[in-house]
Amino acid sequence: MGLFRTIVKKMFLSNDTEDVNQHSALKLQSYEKASYQKTLAEIEDSFDLVQRSFFQEHIHIIYFDSLVDSQKLEWEILAPLRKTSVNNLEEFFQQSLCKPVYSQQEIINGLLDGYVAMFVGQDAYLINVSGLEERSITESATETVINGPHDSFNEAIKTNVSLIRRRVRSSRLRMVKLSVGEISKTKVLLIYIEGIADPHSVNDLKKRIQAIKIDSITDSNVLIQILDDHPNSPFPQFYTTERPDVAVAKLYDGKIIGLVDDSPNIFCTPSSFFDFFKSPDDYNQRWILGTGLRILRYIALILTLVFTAFYVSITTYHYEMVPQSLLQSIMQSRSKVPFPPLIEAIFLELVIELLREAGARLPTKIGQTIGIVGGIVIGQAAVEAGITSNILIIVVAVSAIASFVVPNYIMSSSIRMVRFLFIIMAGFLGNIGIVFTLGLLSIHLSGLTNLNSPYLMPISPTFFKDWLDSIVRGPFYKIKKQPVLSKKLQNEGEREN
């Protein structure tokens, strides 16, 4: 027994002062020492648990068969152990990637990450032979671009880090590893570029994540809802993306990105309302075209919010706003409709949302058929039955198409929900209701923050220099590499220190 411990300590402790210091520090802390019997007792009912012994049960190994790579296991551990003898164990440890472990929790966490736990007498080690299955790198299904990279993140956090490393070849890239979930122990990785990101924002985000008390986190979209400054707002406050090029662009802007294990979506902070209307295509083509497309998205935002509501308003209260020739067409179209414009508009909007949701949940080929055929058949049948007017179908269709122009799906969904509030207010108060709702929406957006950063930046507070990369897409020689507010906060933090 003493021979094994002497060999191991000679290999890993005597010639490595860092491990010695770590071991000494850990001894000062209260922890449960790693033990073979305790480990078996904690995970003994697992179907995929494998335990093996060598050298007359002086060496024990434990691993989960579903989490390890069988070839790595054979090459790194099993084959060398079969070939070596008691007197040549030192050669085995030289060829293996053994990591000394001192606490029971470290052993359990390592096993769940695909490591092999090895027990030699009273000492414990972890050997990395993990072989977790992962999805290959493919093109994003929700964030398509015409020009630019076509790779996307997947569910493996190591793969996602490699995609970022390929694009940021800098020693200033910093990563903070955290864990969330009392049961799931989900890995969360915060990434930022030192010297560009605001260190106070990094520390604030780190403290918020560490303060989370929850059993499990299944996706980054769940985590950001817990981190939101205003969780009751319908608008997303953390920008999320599956595209590595977008994530890296955020890093260069002085923002912090977060990766959650088993999630293909990364989140970015601090984010503003205008971040959700940017697309990689804006930067991959001429700046005049990019600016035109970005302005088109803001026009689509206005159409989505108020177009149907404006129709309800003028057909209910403000006929004088309609030209005489068009008014005759509207009256003729509505002559057979028994419902008021408010009920008619809400009915059609609900039908559009049902078709949209059905198309999203069904298989791709069937979903496309449902969306096209269902819209045509239901719309034509509704007009012939006198349930709705053909002009309102055109208005609702334009409003629905405009909502698809918004690049971010979550923001698009939020805008569609707010649209119903505009329609209802227009049905009761007319144009005054639309203006009143616009005022409430502006006040609400002005009061939102993301990681204590204003949501409507750079409009409120106003930083005209940042308009070139938010409201429009200016030429690259005019765009600042770092937003004015981010740089200002960083300079204030440096003066405080």
N, C-alpha and C positions, 0 to 999 in steps of 0.2 A: 504493500500500500504506500509506503513512504517513497519507493522508487518512482512511482507514477507522479506523485506530487512534486518530487524533486526535479524531474525532467520538465514538467510543465512550467513550474516557477522559473526554472533556468531559462526557458525559451521565451517566456512572456513577461516576466516581472523583473528579473535581474538586469537585463539589457535595455529596459524601457522605463526611464525615470518618470515619464508622463503617466504610465499605467500605475506605477507605484503611488504617485501622488493622488491619482484618482481613487485607488483602493483605500488609501488612508483617509481621504475625505469621506468616502462612503461609510467607513467604519464609524465615523463620528455621527452619522445619521442613524435614525431608527428605521430599519427595514427588515423585512423577513428574508433570511438568507436562503439562497437557492438550494433546493434539495430534490433528489430523484424521487423519493417517496411522496413528497408534497406535490410534485408536478403530476405524477401519475394519479394521485387522489383527486386532483382538480379537473383533469380532462379524461378520466378513465372511461367514460361512457361514450366517447366519440367513435363513430363508425370507421373513420379513416385514420385512426391513430395506429402508428406502428412503433413498437419498441424492440430493440435488439441488444444483445450483450456479447462482449468479446473478452478474451483472456480470463476465462473462468469468472465471468461476471464482475471483473474489476473495472471495466468500461461499459457504460450504458449509453445508448443513443435513443432519442425519441423524436418523432417527426410526424407530420400529417401528410399522408400519401397524396392527398388531393392538391397540396400546395407546393410540393417540391418537384424539381425537374429530375426525373428518374435517371437520365444519363449523367447529369452533374453529380447526383448522389452516388452513383456507381464509381465514377472516375475519381471524385474528390475524397470519398470516405470509405465505402465498402471495399473496393478493390485494394487500396493501400493497407487497410486493416487486415485483410486476409493474407497479404504478402509479408507483412512485417512481423516481427517477434517482439517479445517483452523487452529485449535488450536494444531494439532498434526503433523504439517509439519516437525518439527524437527526430528521426528522418520523416516519420509520418507528420508530425506537427510542423515541420519545416515546409512540407508540400501542401498543407491545408490552411485555409483562411479561418483560423480559429480566433474568436474574440472572447476574452475572459468576461464572465458575467458574475455579479455578486448578489443580486436581489432576485427573489422569486418572481416579482412582477416583470422584470426584464426577460426572464426565461419564457413566461407565458406570452408576452408581446412578440418575442422573437419567433416562437412556434407559430403564432397566428399570422406572421408575415412570411412564412415559408422557409424559415431557418430550421436547421437540425440542432437539437440540444444534446450536448455530450457531457456526461458526468464521469469524471475521473477522481475517484475517492471522494473528498469533500469539495472538490472544485468543479465548476460548471463553465461550459463554453457554448457559444453559438457559432455555427458554420453556415454561411450563406450558400444555399443550393436551391433557392426559390425558383419556381417555374410557373408562375401564375399566368393563366391564359388571358390574352388581351386582344381587343379588336385592332385590326390593321389600320394604318393611317389612310383615311379616305377623304373625299371632298365633303364639305359641310352641306347638309340637306336643307338647312334653314337660312344660311347666309351665303348665297351664291354671288359670284362676281363674274364680270365679263373679261376684264383684264386683271392679272395679278395671280398670286399663288393660289393653288387649289387644295392644299393640305389643310387638315383640321385636327384639333385635339381629340384624344380618345379618353377612355376611362382610366388608363394607367398613368399615375402621377409622374413616374420616372420618364415615360415617353414624352409627356407634356413638357417636362423640364428640358429634355434634350432638344425639343423643337424650339424652345426659347434660347437655349445656349447656342444653337446654330446661328441665330440671328444677332445675338448680343455677345460678341467676343470681347468682353471687358472684365477686368479684375474687380471693377467697382460694382458688379452685380451682386447683390446681397439677398440671402434667403433666410427666412425665419421659420423654423419648423414648430408647429403646434399640434395639439390633439384636442378633439371635441367629441363629447359623448361619453357618458359614464359606462355605457355598455359597448357601443360600437367602436370607440377609440379611433375615430376617423381622423386621418392625417390632413392637416391644413398647412399649406405652404404660402407664406407671404413673400413676394419678390419685389424688389425695388432697386433703383440705381443710386448708390451713395453719391451725395453731392448734388443730385437733381431733385430727388424726392424730399419732402418736408419730414425731418426726423420726428417732430411732434405728432404728425399724422400717423407715422409708423407705430410709435409707442401707444397712441390712443387706440388704434385698431387692434394692436396686440393685446392690450388690456381688456378690450371688449370681448375678444374671442376667448381669452382665458377665464373671463367671468361667466361664461355661458354654462348653465347647469341644465343639462338635458340628457336623456338616455341615449339618443342616437341622432345622427345627421346622415341623411341619405343622398343629398345633392347640394351643390353650391347654391341653388335657388332657395333651398330651405334655410341655409345659413344666413344669407343676406336678408331674409325676412326678419330674422331674429336681431340682426345688426342694424336694421333701419332706424334712423332718427325719428321717422314718422310712420309707424307700422299701419296706421289706419288710413293712409292716403292711397287712392287707387293708382297712383303713378309710381313706376319703378324708380328707385333712387340709386341703386348700384347698377352700373352698366355691365352686362354679361355678353360673352362672345365665345364662339368655338374656333375662331380663326387666330392662329399664332401671329400673323402679321399685324393684326389689329392690336393684340395684346402687347406686342413689342413697341408699337407706335405709342401706346399709352405709357409705357415705361419711359420712353424718350421725352414724353410730355411732363415728366415729374410725378406721375401717378403710381399707385401701388396696385399690383394685381395679386389675386389670391387663387390658388389651386386647391381643390378638394379632391382627395382620392376617391376613385370610382365615379367621378363626374367629368363629362367632357366640356363643361362650361366653366370658364374662369370669370371671376368678377373683378371689377376695376373701381377704384375709389381714389380721390373724390370725383364724382361725376356730376355733370350738369344736364339740364333738360335738352340742350342742343346736341349733346353727344349722341343721343338716340336717333338723330336725323342725319348722321354722317355715314358714309359708305366708303369702303376701300376704293371703289371705282372713282370717287371724287379725286383721289390723289394719283391715280394711274392713267389719267388723261389730261388734256390741256386744261389749264386753270379756268378758262372762260367757260368751257363745257361743264366742268365740275361745279362752278358757281351757278350756272343755269339750272343744273339738276337739283342742287341743294335748295334754290329758291322755289323750284317746282314742288319740292316736298313740303315746304311751308304753305304753299298755296293749297296743296292736297290736304294738309292739316285743317285749314280753315273750311274747305269744302266738306270734309268729313264731319266736322263739328256742327256747322250751321246751315248747310244746304237744305237738308230735309226739314229742319226746323224753320227755315225762312219760307219754304213752301207752305207749311202749316200756318205760319203767321199771316201771310198775304191772302191765302184762301179763306181764312177765318175772320180777319179783322181789317185787312188793308188792301182791298180790291183796287183802290185808287192808284196803287203803285204799279199796277200791271198795264202795259200798253193795250189799247182797245182791241187790236187784232188778236193778240195773244189771249186776252181775257175771254173772247168768244170761244176759243179752242178749249180753255180750261173749263168754262161753264158747260160746254157741250160734253166734255169728257166726264164731268162729275154729275151730269144730269140723272144718271141711273144709279148712282152710288147712294145707298141708304145711310151711310155712316158719316159722321163729321170728319174733317181732315185729320184731327188728332188720332182718333181710333184707327182710321185707315192707314196712317203713316206708321203707327206703332205695330200694327198687324204685319205690314210688309217688312219692316225692319226685323221683326222677330223671325219671319220666314227666312230672310237672308241669313240671319245668324244660325238658324237651324241647319240650313243647307251648308253653311261654312263649317259648322262643327261636325256634321255628318261626313263631309268630304275629307276632313282632317283625320277622323277616327277609322274610316274604312280603308281597306287596302288601296294602294295608289291608283291602279287602273279603274277600280270600281268607284273610288272617290271622285275622280275627274268626271266620270260619266254622270254621277249623281249631281255634281255641281252644275254641269252644263245642261243636261236634259231636264233635271228638276227645276232649274230656274226658268227655262223656256216654257215648259209645260204648265207649271204652276202660275207663272205670270200671265200667259195667254188665257188660261182657264179662269183666272180671277177677273180679268177684264171682261170676258164674255159673260160671266155670271153676274156682273155688275157689283162685285164686292169692292173693287178698287178702280181707279182711273189709270189710263195708259200713261198720262203725263207723270203721275206720281211714281210709276214703275221706272221711268227714265231717271227721275230725280234720285230715287233710292239706289238705282244701279250705279249712277255716277258717284254717289256718296260712298258706296261699298268699294268701288274701284279705287277711289282716292285713298281709302284706308290701307290698301295693299301697297301703296307707294312708300309708306313709312318703313324704313329698313328693319327696325327692331320689332320682333313679333309681340313682345310683352307690352311695349309702348303702344303698338297698334291696337291691341286688345283693350288697353286702358282707355284709349281715345274713343273706341266704339262704345264702351260702357257709358262714358260721360255724354256721348251724343244723345242718349235717351233723355237725360236731364234737360238738354236744350230743347228737344221736341216737346216735352211735357210743359216746360215753362212757356214756350211759344204758343202752345195750345190754350193756355190760360191767360197770358198777358200780352201776346203778340210780340211785336218788335221790342217793346220794353222788357219783356221777359228774356229775350235773347241777349240784350245789352246787359241786363242785370246778372245773368248767368256768366257772361264773359267777365264781368267785374269780379264776381265771386271766384271764378277760376284763376284770374290773375292774382288776386289776393292770396289764394291757396298756394299757388306755385311760388309766389314771392316769399312765403313763410317756410317753405321746405328747405331742408339742408341735407347734405350727404357728408358724413364725417365732419360736421360743423362747417362745411363749405357751402355757400349759397347755391341754391338749385338753379337759379336763373342767371348765374354768372356766364358771360360778362355783360349782360344787360342790366342786372341789378345784383351787386353794385356794377357800375359802368366802367369798363376798361376797353376803350376804343381800339387799342392795339390788338386785342384778342379777337375782335370781330372778324379779322381776316382769316381766321381758322375756325370760326363757329357759325356766324350768320352766313358768311360766304366762304368760298375757298380761294384765297388769294394766291398769287404766285409764290413759289417757294423762297425766293430771295427777300420777300416781305414778311413771311411767317416767322414768328419768334419760336425758338426751340422749346421754351418753357413758358407756360401761362404767367401773366403778370401777377395774379393773386398768389399763385403757388410760390413764385420767386419772392414776393413780398413777405409771405408768412415765414419762409425759410430764413430770410435776412433778419426778421424780427427775432426768430428763435436763436440765431447765432449771436445777436446783440445781448439777449438775455443771459446766454451762457458766458 
